[in-house]
Amino acid sequence: MQIDLRTVAITPRRQAFDHLVRRFGDKPASRYQEGSYDIQAAENLHYKPTWDPDHLLYDTSLSRIVMADWYALKDPRQFYYSTYTLTRARQQETAEANFSFVESRGLGDMLSDELRDVALKVLVPLRHAAWGANQHNTFICGYGFGTTFTQPCMYHAMDNLGIAQYLSRLGLLLGDAEALDAGKAAWLDAAAWQPLRRYVEDCLVCRDPFELFVAQNVALDGLLYPLIYERIVDKHLSVQGASAVAMLTQFMSDWFDETRKWVDAVLKVAAAESDANRDVLTEWTRSWSARAASAMVPIVELALGADADEAVGEQLAAFQARIQKTGIVL
């Protein structure tokens, strides 16, 4: 008996789903394309929302931004569920190792009372701001249009929930439950936190999903993360011996560097779509960034004192230079 082995090439009858073939051509599609493009619910919605009968459930007219194709707002990271969860799982392992290292070696106990007090006063109340960012990005996902735009907003929302939890763990590690109570009291009543609290609460009632994207992910995050985690934690606290705090907040620094690329890509494409879009984005970015900078000054003062105005001014200038690269001149 003789068996002959040979290779047979089988040509697939279909290279990709029809809607992907229409968009990208008759070729195999990536997993990101399959999980992101042309899957926005747009037909057969049956009814208009009873709370807003003038609009559809998913309505592009909710925003002043107009796009010929909302799927042009793609994520340069090409995150879909699998790649997103795998990336965050690796970062979670690093964060857990950092918390374990700090706790097992008593690095938190080695902090001076002054440095510990500054870290708790500045960082713990921010867990409430992170929860607000979670709500804002959830709204954008619910009322925005185009999966390539709304999908990463939901990932962004869950990231902010994780950041709020990391800040809670930091508070418990450095100051026990009393630190969380003090952080909540500061968020609700302390004068230094009321401008930021008002900013977050005003965003909660912002109806335009793209304006909310600018207010939260562009303006507030664009100033808060560099000021808090780069200037205060890395450059102010760490050089005085509080490197343990930098280890506990490593995720926030790495996360901002990553997500900034997606935020800038969205702004750049939307601004390039039309002069009208660019004018609207300029208006929103200018007004919300001015408010965010003003809200950050009293918080930065908790750590830097009289140098807060200069620090915020420098970061605002760096933020404006960053935004200018997207085609928006402030």
N, C-alpha and C positions, 0 to 999 in steps of 0.2 A: 504493500500500500504506500502510495506516495502523496504527500500533501504539499501543494504549491502555495506559498504565501506571497501576496502582492498588495501593494498600496492602491487603494481606490479613492480618488478624490470625489467627494459628494458635494455638489454645489447646492447651498441652501436655497429654498424657494423664496425666502424672504430675508432680506438683510436687516431690516428693522421694522418697527411699527409704522403704519402709513403716515401718521402725523409727523413722525421724525424724518421719514423719507421726503415729505413735502418741504420740510424746513432745512434739512442738512444734505439731502441727496440720497441716492440709493447706495448706502454703505453702512457697515455696522456702527451702531450707536454706543456711546459710553454709558456706564451706569448712571453717571450724573445727568446725562441728557434724558435717559429713560425715566429718571425719578423727578425731573424738574420741568421739562418743557411741555407746553400745551396741555396741561392737566388742570388748569384753573377752571372751576365751575362757571360757565357763562351762559348756558342754555337750560331750558326745562326746569327753571327754578320754581315755577308754579304760582308763587305769590310774592308780593312785596312785603317787607317787614312791617308789622303793625305799628312799631314804634317810629317808623320813618317811611310813610307810604309814598313819599316823593322820589325814593331811590330804590334800586334793586338791592338784593342781598349783597352782591359783589358789584360795585358800581365805580367806574373810573372817574365819574364826575364828582366824587367825594373830595378829590384833590384838585388844587389849582395847577398841579403839574400835569402836562399832557404828553403822552408818549404814543408814537405810531405803533410801537411794539413794546409792551411792558416786559417782555422776555429779554429785551436788550440789557436789562439791569441784572446781569448774571454775577454770580459769586466767583471771583478769581481763585478762591480756594477749592472750588468745585465740591463743596460739602453737600452730600446727601446723607441719609440717616446712618448708613454704615460707616462712611469715612469720618463723619462728625463724632459718632460715639467712640470709635477707635482712637481718634485723636484726644478726646477729652479723657478717655480711660487712662491713657499713658500719662497725661498731665495730673490726673487724680492720684496715680501711684507716686509721682514725685511729690505732690503736696502732702500726701499721707506720710511719706518718709520724712519730710521736713518737720511736720508736726511731731512725729515720733521722736526725731532727733532732738528737737528743742525740749520736749517734755522729759525724755529719759535722762538727759544730761543736766537738767535743771537750769537751762540757759535763761529761762524767764525769771528765775529767782535771782540771777546775777545782775539783772538790770537795776540801775539806781532808781530810787523812788521818783525822781524827777522825770527820767526818760520813760518809765512805765506810765506815769500819769499823763504825759504828753501823748503817748501812743494810744492809750485808752480814750482820752478826750477827743482825739482827732479821728480815730478809726472806727470805734464801736458805733457811734451814731450813723455812720455811713451805711450800715446794714439796712437802714430804713430807706435811704436813697437808692440802694441797689434793689430793694423790693419794688420801689416806684419804677425803676427802669425795667424790671420784669413785667409789670403791668402795662407799661407803655409799649414795649415790643410785642406783647401779646395782642394789644389793640391793633398795632400795625399789621400783624399777621392776619387778624380777623377781618379787617376792613380794607387792607391794601389789595392790589390786583397784580397777578402774575406770580407764579410759584417761585421763579428765580429770585424775586424780590421778597416775597413774604416768608418763604421757607427759612432763609438764614435769620430773619427777624425772630422766629420762634426759637431757633437755636440760641440767639442772643438773649432772649428772655430767660431761657433755662440757665444760661451762663451766669446771668445776674442773680438768679436765685441761688446758685452755687456760691457766688461771691458773698452774698448776704450770710450764707451759712458759714463760710470760712471766717468772716469777720466776727460772727457769734462765737465760733470756737476760739478765736484769738482772745476775745474778751473773757471767756471762761478760763482760758489757760493763764492769762496774766492777771485776772482780777476776780474770778469766780462770778457767781450769778449777780452779785451786787454791781458789777461793771455793766452788765446788760441793762439792769434797771436804771443805772445812772445815764447810760447812753440813750435810753428811751426818754427819760426825763429831759435830757438836754435837747433832743430832737423836738420835743413838744413845747418846751418852755424857755430854753436858754436863748438869749438875744442873738448870739453868734450864729445859730443854726436856722433862724426864722427866714432869712432871705432864700436859702437853699430849699427849705421846706415849702415855702410859697412857690418857688420855681417848679418843684416836683408836683405839687398839687394843681398848679395851673396847667401843667402838661396832661394831667389826668382828664381834663375836660377839653383838650384840643381835639377837634373833630377831623381835621385833615390828616390822614395817615402819613403823608410825606412830610408835612410840616412837623409832625411829631417825631419823625425820623431825624430831621434836622435838629430839633430842640434837644432830643435826648442823645442820640448816637453821634451826632456831629459836634454840637456846641458844648453840651455839658460834659460828656465823656472826654471830648477833646481837650478840655481844660482841667477837669478833676483828676484824671489818672496821672498825667505828667506832674501836676502840682503835688498830689498826695503821695504817690508811690515812687516817683523819681526824685523830686526835689526834697520832700520832707522825710520819707522813709529811707531812701538810698543815700541821699547826700547830707541830710541833717542828722538823723538819728543814728545811722550806721557808723558814721565817722566818730561818734561819741561813745561807741561801744554797744549799740543796740542792733547788732547784725542779726540777732534772733528774730527781730520784728521783720527784717527784710526777708528772711527765710519763710516766715509765716505768710507773707504777702507776695511771694514769687509768682504765684498763679496770676494775680492781677496784672503785674507788669508784663508777663509773657502774653497774656490774653489781649491786652490793649495793643501791643505791637502787631499781633496777628490780625485782629478785627479791624484795625485802622485801614488796612489794605482794602478790605471789602467796602468799608464806608466810603473811602475816597473813590473807589471804582464806580460805585453807584452815583455819587455826586458828579463825577466827570462825564458819565454817559448821559445823565439827565440834563446837565447844563449844555452839553453839545447838541442836544436834540433841537433846540430852538432858542432864539433870543428871548422869547417870552419866558421860557423855563429858567434861563439864566438870570433874568431880572427878578423873578420870584424867589429863586434860591439865594440870590444876593441879599434880598430884603430879609428873608427869614434868618439866614446865617448871621447877618450883621446885628439884627435885633436880639436874637436869642443868645449869641455869644457875649454881647455886652451885658445882658442880664446875668449870664452864668459867671462872668468875670467878677461882677459886683457881688454876687452871692458867695464867691469863693474867698473874698478878701478876709472877712471876719473869721473864717475857719482856718485859713493859713496863719492868721495872727496867733492862734492858739499855740502854734509851734515856733513860728519865726518872729513873732512880736512885731517890732517896727519895720522889719524888712519885708513884711507881707505885701505891701503895695508894689514894691519893686519886683518881687517874685512873680506876682500875678501879671504885672505889666509885661515882663519879659516873656512869660508863657503865652500871653495873648498875642504878642508880636510873632512868636514862633507858630502859633495856631494860624494866624492870618497868612503867613508865608506858606504853610502847608496847604491851606485851602486854595490859595492862588494857583497852585499847580493843577487843580482840577478845572480851571477855567473860570472860577468865580473870584472876582476882585472885590475885596471888602474896603 
